[in-house]
């Protein structure tokens, strides 16, 4: 059993309301999306800003002064 398996009741509801082939397709899509999200969370890296935090507002204020 995969970590991303849906319960029997959920799979049955998908099959009843969408049909067996479409329900199975939705199930596979959800499992692939969950696996991809988990992979992205594992490979996530911290980003360190290069410019100081106030640099963006400083640049905006300079640009505003130049447009007048």
Contact map, one row per residue, 1 for C-alpha under 8 A:
11101000000000000000000000000000000000000000000000000000000000000000
11111000000000000000000000000000000000000000000000000000000000000000
11111000000000000000000000000000000000000000000000000000000000000000
01111100000000000000000000000010011000000000000000000000000000000000
11111110000000000000000000000010000000000000000000000000000000000000
00011111011000000000000000100000000000000000000000000000000000000000
00001111111000000000000000000000000000000000000000000000000000000000
00000111111100000000000000000000000000000000000000000000000000000000
00000011111110000000000000000000000000000000000000000000000000000000
00000111111111000000000000000000000000000000000000000000000000000000
00000111111111100000001100100000000000000000000000000000000000000000
00000001111111110000000000000000000000000000000000000000000000000000
00000000111111111000000000000000000000000000000000000000000000000000
00000000011111111111011100000000000000000000000000000000000000000000
00000000001111111111111100000000000000000000000000000000000000000000
00000000000111111111000000000000000000000000000000000000000000000000
00000000000011111110001000000000000000000000000000000000000000000000
00000000000001111111111000000000000000000000000000000000000000000000
00000000000001111111111000000000000000000000000000000000000000000000
00000000000001110111111100000000000000000000000000000000000000000000
00000000000000100111111110000000000000000000000000000000000000000000
00000000000001100111111111000000000000000000000000000000000000000000
00000000001001101111111111100000000000000000000000000000000000000000
00000000001001100001111111110000000000000000000000000000000000000000
00000000000000000000111111111000000000000000000000000000000000000000
00000000000000000000011111111100000000000000000000000000000000000000
00000100001000000000001111111110000000000000000000000000000000000000
00000000000000000000000111111111000000000000000000000000000000000000
00000000000000000000000011111111100000000000000000000000000000000000
00000000000000000000000001111111110000000000000000000000000000000000
00011000000000000000000000111111111000000000000000000000000000000000
00000000000000000000000000011111111100000000000000000000000000000000
00000000000000000000000000001111111110000000000000000000000000000000
00010000000000000000000000000111111111000000000000000000000000000000
00010000000000000000000000000011111111100000000000000000000000000000
00000000000000000000000000000001111111110000000000000000000000000000
00000000000000000000000000000000111111111000000000000000000000000000
00000000000000000000000000000000011111111100000000000000000000000000
00000000000000000000000000000000001111111110000000000000000000000000
00000000000000000000000000000000000111111111000000000000000000000000
00000000000000000000000000000000000011111111000000000000000000000000
00000000000000000000000000000000000001111111000000000000000000000000
00000000000000000000000000000000000000111111100000000000000000000000
00000000000000000000000000000000000000011111110000000000000000000000
00000000000000000000000000000000000000000011111000000000000000000000
00000000000000000000000000000000000000000001111100000000000000000000
00000000000000000000000000000000000000000000111110000000000000000000
00000000000000000000000000000000000000000000011111000000000000000000
00000000000000000000000000000000000000000000001111111000000000000000
00000000000000000000000000000000000000000000000111110000000000000000
00000000000000000000000000000000000000000000000011111010000000000000
00000000000000000000000000000000000000000000000011111110000000000000
00000000000000000000000000000000000000000000000010111111000000000000
00000000000000000000000000000000000000000000000000011111110000000000
00000000000000000000000000000000000000000000000000111111111000000000
00000000000000000000000000000000000000000000000000001111111100000000
00000000000000000000000000000000000000000000000000000111111110000000
00000000000000000000000000000000000000000000000000000111111111000000
00000000000000000000000000000000000000000000000000000011111111100000
00000000000000000000000000000000000000000000000000000001111111110000
00000000000000000000000000000000000000000000000000000000111111111000
00000000000000000000000000000000000000000000000000000000011111111100
00000000000000000000000000000000000000000000000000000000001111111110
00000000000000000000000000000000000000000000000000000000000111111111
00000000000000000000000000000000000000000000000000000000000011111111
00000000000000000000000000000000000000000000000000000000000001111111
00000000000000000000000000000000000000000000000000000000000000111111
00000000000000000000000000000000000000000000000000000000000000011111
